[in-house]
Amino acid sequence: MATKSLNIEFPSPTSNPIRHNWTQEEAEALFNQPFNDLLYRAQKLHRQFFNPNELQISTLLSIKTGSCPEDCAYCPQSAHYNTGLEKEKLISVERVLEAANAAKEAGATRFCMGAAWRRPTDKDLDQVCKMVKAVQNIGLETCVTLGMLKENQAKVLKESGLDYYNHNIDTSENYYSEIISTRTFNDRIDTISHVRKAGINVCAGGIVGMGESKEDRAGMLKTLANMPSHPESVPINMLVRAPGTPLANVNNVDPFEFIRTIAVSRIMMPGSIVRLSAGRNEMNDSTQALCFLAGANSIFYGDSLLTTENPQMLQDQALFDRLGLRPMVPKVANEKD
């Protein structure tokens, strides 16, 4: 069956392919490209901006688990659902440092900390800032995801030396209300704006496989690509169907549609790190390899992601050896003065 397509010319290596004016029609046309053509375009751009055989390696730690007041339909940490998750209050700086040292020893260059909050209190933020400084002191880039931020809270995190703030938009603006009702799509955009204004690198992406359409995936990437500055990191997650959540029984997304999302992310945001994020435990080696070919150049390294399983490090190392992939050396950590 024929699919609609637009004649989108692939930029030459000497031109600047970074754009902030993508239309919905252009984004959808990219998704409708023949698979081989799409991957060719994505891989060509990948090689223009990055070494195609290098991966940025991050490790993610849950520093406060469960009891989140948000009702995100995919999240086992939401207080709205009975998922059997063991709840935990904000952990100590010492425990964070122990995990960060282990991550560094295993080869990670960025350490990410996630807390299940709607928005941190100023008291909580003070403790997180201590964690950021401690992790930074051992030579790792730092990233946190704490929910919504006020403008002054973003400034406090900047002053602590934070390198990245993660705040995913999850899906398109049109589909957002199907997934979350306790905060708006614009709430997400506002937090990202506060982070950008404070001078912190932005990590923002979304989730594939929540029942959204191809048009929704195109809309999500259009929103990210049309920001005044592209997110420095763009995590693309495959839904992990957590028992007890409203999305526990949603149909699996076609792996080729997921790979297409990676490729379109690379084309629309060619200078961004595109992270193959949650859901890798459900992917075979061939799917992951195609994701790397499509432009993914970052992963989360470790046996778990907050509360969901992740491939074991030895399994990852074996795959990287087979593919000839090696860790990326960070160029700049927040371009510190």
C-alpha positions as CSV (number, residue, x, y, z in Angstrom):
1,M,0.0,0.0,0.0
2,A,1.4,3.4,-1.0
3,T,2.2,5.9,1.8
4,K,2.3,9.6,1.4
5,S,5.7,11.1,1.2
6,L,7.4,14.5,0.6
7,N,10.5,15.0,-1.4
8,I,12.7,16.1,1.4
9,E,16.2,16.7,0.1
10,F,19.0,15.3,2.3
11,P,21.4,18.1,3.1
12,S,25.0,18.0,1.8
13,P,27.8,17.5,4.2
14,T,28.9,21.1,3.9
15,S,25.4,22.5,4.6
16,N,23.9,23.1,8.1
17,P,21.0,20.6,8.5
18,I,20.0,21.9,11.9
19,R,16.5,23.3,11.7
20,H,13.8,24.6,14.1
21,N,10.9,25.0,11.7
22,W,9.8,21.5,10.9
23,T,6.2,21.0,9.9
24,Q,3.9,18.1,11.0
25,E,3.7,17.1,7.3
26,E,7.5,16.9,7.0
27,A,7.9,14.9,10.2
28,E,5.2,12.4,9.0
29,A,6.8,12.1,5.6
30,L,10.1,11.1,7.3
31,F,8.3,8.3,9.1
32,N,6.8,7.2,5.8
33,Q,10.1,6.9,4.0
34,P,11.2,3.4,2.9
35,F,13.1,1.9,5.8
36,N,16.4,1.6,4.0
37,D,16.2,5.2,2.7
38,L,15.4,6.5,6.2
39,L,18.3,4.7,7.8
40,Y,20.6,5.9,5.1
41,R,19.7,9.5,5.7
42,A,20.0,9.1,9.4
43,Q,23.3,7.3,9.3
44,K,24.8,9.9,6.9
45,L,23.8,12.7,9.3
46,H,25.0,10.7,12.3
47,R,28.5,10.5,10.7
48,Q,28.4,14.2,9.9
49,F,28.1,15.1,13.6
50,F,29.4,12.1,15.6
51,N,31.8,9.1,15.4
52,P,29.4,6.3,14.4
53,N,31.2,3.8,16.6
54,E,31.0,5.7,19.9
55,L,28.3,5.6,22.5
56,Q,27.7,8.0,25.4
57,I,27.3,5.8,28.5
58,S,25.0,6.9,31.4
59,T,23.9,5.2,34.6
60,L,20.6,5.9,36.3
61,L,19.8,5.7,40.0
62,S,16.5,6.2,41.8
63,I,17.2,8.5,44.7
64,K,13.5,8.6,45.9
65,T,11.2,5.8,44.8
66,G,7.4,5.6,44.7
67,S,4.4,7.6,46.0
68,C,4.5,10.1,43.2
69,P,1.2,12.1,43.1
70,E,1.2,12.2,39.2
71,D,-1.0,9.8,37.3
72,C,1.3,9.0,34.3
73,A,-0.3,5.9,32.9
74,Y,3.0,4.2,32.2
75,C,4.6,4.7,35.6
76,P,4.8,2.1,38.4
77,Q,5.9,4.8,40.8
78,S,2.5,6.6,40.6
79,A,0.6,6.6,43.9
80,H,-2.6,6.2,41.8
81,Y,-1.8,2.5,40.9
82,N,-1.2,-0.6,42.9
83,T,2.0,-2.0,41.3
84,G,3.6,-3.6,44.4
85,L,6.5,-1.2,44.2
86,E,8.6,-0.9,47.4
87,K,8.6,2.8,48.3
88,E,11.7,4.5,49.5
89,K,12.4,8.1,50.8
90,L,15.2,10.2,49.6
91,I,18.4,8.3,50.0
92,S,21.6,9.6,51.5
93,V,24.5,11.3,49.7
94,E,26.7,8.4,50.8
95,R,24.6,5.9,49.0
96,V,24.6,8.0,45.9
97,L,28.3,8.3,46.0
98,E,28.7,4.6,46.4
99,A,26.6,4.0,43.3
100,A,28.3,6.7,41.3
101,N,31.8,5.2,42.0
102,A,30.5,1.8,40.9
103,A,29.1,3.3,37.7
104,K,32.4,5.1,37.0
105,E,34.3,1.9,37.5
106,A,32.0,0.1,35.1
107,G,32.6,2.7,32.4
108,A,29.8,5.3,32.7
109,T,30.7,8.9,32.1
110,R,27.4,10.4,33.2
111,F,25.5,9.7,36.4
112,C,21.7,10.4,36.4
113,M,19.6,10.6,39.5
114,G,15.8,10.4,39.5
115,A,13.3,11.2,42.2
116,A,9.5,10.4,42.0
117,W,8.3,13.9,42.8
118,R,5.7,16.2,41.2
119,R,8.0,19.0,42.1
120,P,10.9,19.1,44.7
121,T,10.7,21.2,47.8
122,D,13.5,23.6,48.4
123,K,14.6,21.4,51.3
124,D,14.8,18.4,49.0
125,L,16.6,20.4,46.4
126,D,19.3,21.3,48.9
127,Q,20.0,17.6,49.4
128,V,20.0,16.9,45.7
129,C,22.5,19.7,45.2
130,K,24.8,18.0,47.7
131,M,24.5,14.8,45.6
132,V,25.3,16.6,42.4
133,K,28.5,18.1,43.9
134,A,29.6,14.8,45.4
135,V,29.1,13.0,42.0
136,Q,30.8,15.8,40.1
137,N,33.8,15.6,42.4
138,I,34.6,12.1,41.3
139,G,34.7,13.2,37.7
140,L,31.3,12.2,36.3
141,E,28.8,14.4,34.4
142,T,25.6,14.9,36.4
143,C,22.0,14.7,35.4
144,V,18.8,14.7,37.6
145,T,15.1,14.3,36.9
146,L,13.0,15.6,39.7
147,G,9.7,16.6,38.1
148,M,8.6,20.2,37.5
149,L,10.9,23.0,38.4
150,K,10.3,26.6,39.3
151,E,12.6,29.2,37.6
152,N,14.5,29.8,40.9
153,Q,14.9,26.1,41.5
154,A,16.6,25.7,38.1
155,K,19.0,28.5,39.0
156,V,19.9,26.7,42.3
157,L,20.6,23.5,40.4
158,K,22.8,25.5,38.0
159,E,24.7,26.9,40.9
160,S,25.4,23.4,42.2
161,G,27.1,22.6,39.0
162,L,24.5,20.4,37.5
163,D,25.3,19.4,33.9
164,Y,21.9,18.0,32.6
165,Y,18.3,18.1,33.6
166,N,15.9,15.4,32.2
167,H,12.3,16.3,31.6
168,N,10.6,14.2,28.9
169,I,7.6,15.5,27.1
170,D,6.5,11.8,26.7
171,T,4.3,12.1,23.6
172,S,2.6,14.6,21.3
173,E,0.6,17.5,22.6
174,N,-2.5,16.0,21.0
175,Y,-2.1,12.6,22.8
176,Y,-0.8,13.9,26.1
177,S,-4.1,14.0,27.9
178,E,-4.6,10.3,27.1
179,I,-1.6,9.5,29.3
180,I,-1.5,12.2,32.0
181,S,-4.1,14.3,33.7
182,T,-2.3,15.7,36.7
183,R,-0.1,18.1,34.7
184,T,-0.4,19.7,31.3
185,F,1.8,19.5,28.3
186,N,2.6,23.2,28.7
187,D,3.8,22.4,32.3
188,R,6.4,20.2,30.7
189,I,7.5,22.9,28.3
190,D,7.7,25.5,31.0
191,T,10.1,23.4,33.1
192,I,12.3,22.8,30.0
193,S,12.3,26.5,29.4
194,H,13.4,27.2,33.0
195,V,16.2,24.7,32.7
196,R,17.4,26.2,29.4
197,K,17.2,29.8,30.8
198,A,19.3,28.7,33.8
199,G,22.0,27.5,31.5
200,I,21.7,23.8,32.2
201,N,21.9,21.3,29.3
202,V,18.4,19.8,28.4
203,C,17.7,16.1,28.3
204,A,14.2,15.7,26.8
205,G,12.6,12.9,24.8
206,G,9.6,10.6,24.9
207,I,8.1,7.1,25.0
208,V,7.1,5.0,22.1
209,G,4.4,2.2,22.4
210,M,1.7,3.8,24.6
211,G,-1.0,3.4,22.0
212,E,-0.1,6.6,20.2
213,S,-0.2,6.9,16.4
214,K,2.7,7.5,14.0
215,E,1.3,11.0,13.7
216,D,1.7,11.4,17.5
217,R,5.4,10.3,17.3
218,A,6.0,12.8,14.5
219,G,4.3,15.5,16.6
220,M,6.4,14.7,19.6
221,L,9.6,15.0,17.7
222,K,8.4,18.1,15.9
223,T,7.9,19.8,19.3
224,L,11.5,18.8,20.4
225,A,13.1,19.8,17.1
226,N,11.4,23.2,17.0
227,M,12.6,24.3,20.4
228,P,14.9,27.4,20.2
229,S,17.8,25.0,21.0
230,H,17.6,21.3,20.4
231,P,17.9,19.2,23.6
232,E,21.5,18.1,24.1
233,S,20.2,14.6,24.9
234,V,17.1,13.0,23.4
235,P,16.1,9.8,25.2
236,I,13.7,7.6,23.1
237,N,12.1,5.0,25.4
238,M,10.2,1.9,24.5
239,L,7.3,1.4,26.9
240,V,7.9,-1.0,29.7
241,R,4.5,-2.4,30.4
242,A,4.5,-2.3,34.2
243,P,1.8,-4.6,35.9
244,G,-0.8,-2.5,37.7
245,T,-0.5,0.5,35.4
246,P,-3.2,1.4,32.9
247,L,-0.8,0.6,30.0
248,A,0.1,-2.9,31.3
249,N,-1.8,-4.7,28.5
250,V,-1.2,-2.3,25.6
251,N,0.0,-4.0,22.4
252,N,3.7,-4.1,21.8
253,V,5.0,-1.6,19.4
254,D,6.5,-2.9,16.1
255,P,10.3,-2.9,16.5
256,F,10.7,-1.3,13.1
257,E,8.4,1.6,14.1
258,F,10.6,2.1,17.2
259,I,13.8,2.1,15.0
260,R,12.1,4.6,12.7
261,T,11.5,6.9,15.7
262,I,15.3,6.8,16.4
263,A,16.1,7.5,12.8
264,V,13.7,10.5,12.6
265,S,15.0,11.8,15.8
266,R,18.5,11.8,14.4
267,I,17.5,13.5,11.2
268,M,15.4,16.2,12.9
269,M,18.0,16.8,15.7
270,P,21.3,15.8,14.1
271,G,23.6,17.4,16.7
272,S,21.8,15.9,19.7
273,I,22.8,12.7,21.6
274,V,20.0,10.3,20.9
275,R,19.7,7.8,23.7
276,L,18.3,4.2,23.3
277,S,16.7,4.3,26.7
278,A,14.1,2.2,28.5
279,G,12.9,-1.0,27.0
280,R,16.2,-2.5,25.9
281,N,15.5,-5.5,28.0
282,E,12.7,-6.4,25.5
283,M,14.9,-5.9,22.4
284,N,17.1,-8.5,20.9
285,D,20.7,-7.7,19.7
286,S,19.6,-7.2,16.1
287,T,17.0,-4.6,17.1
288,Q,19.5,-2.7,19.2
289,A,22.1,-2.9,16.4
290,L,19.6,-1.3,14.0
291,C,18.9,1.4,16.5
292,F,22.6,2.3,16.6
293,L,22.7,2.2,12.8
294,A,19.6,4.6,12.8
295,G,21.5,7.1,14.9
296,A,21.2,6.2,18.6
297,N,24.5,6.9,20.3
298,S,23.8,6.7,24.0
299,I,22.5,4.1,26.4
300,F,21.8,3.7,30.1
301,Y,24.3,1.2,31.5
302,G,23.4,-1.0,34.5
303,D,21.0,-3.7,35.6
304,S,18.0,-1.4,36.3
305,L,16.4,1.9,35.3
306,L,14.8,3.5,38.3
307,T,12.3,0.6,38.8
308,T,12.5,-1.4,35.6
309,E,15.0,-4.0,34.4
310,N,17.8,-3.2,32.0
311,P,20.3,-5.5,30.2
312,Q,23.2,-6.6,32.4
313,M,26.5,-4.9,31.9
314,L,28.3,-8.1,30.7
315,Q,25.5,-8.6,28.1
316,D,26.0,-5.0,26.9
317,Q,29.8,-5.3,26.8
318,A,29.5,-8.5,24.7
319,L,27.2,-6.7,22.2
320,F,29.5,-3.7,22.0
321,D,32.4,-6.0,21.3
322,R,30.5,-7.7,18.5
323,L,29.5,-4.3,16.9
324,G,32.9,-2.6,17.4
325,L,31.4,0.1,19.6
326,R,33.3,2.0,22.3
327,P,32.5,4.6,25.0
328,M,32.4,8.3,24.0
329,V,34.7,10.6,25.8
330,P,32.7,13.6,27.0
331,K,33.6,16.8,25.2
332,V,32.4,19.3,27.7
333,A,30.5,19.0,31.0
334,N,28.1,21.9,30.9
335,E,30.8,24.2,29.4
336,K,31.9,25.2,32.8
337,D,33.7,28.5,33.2
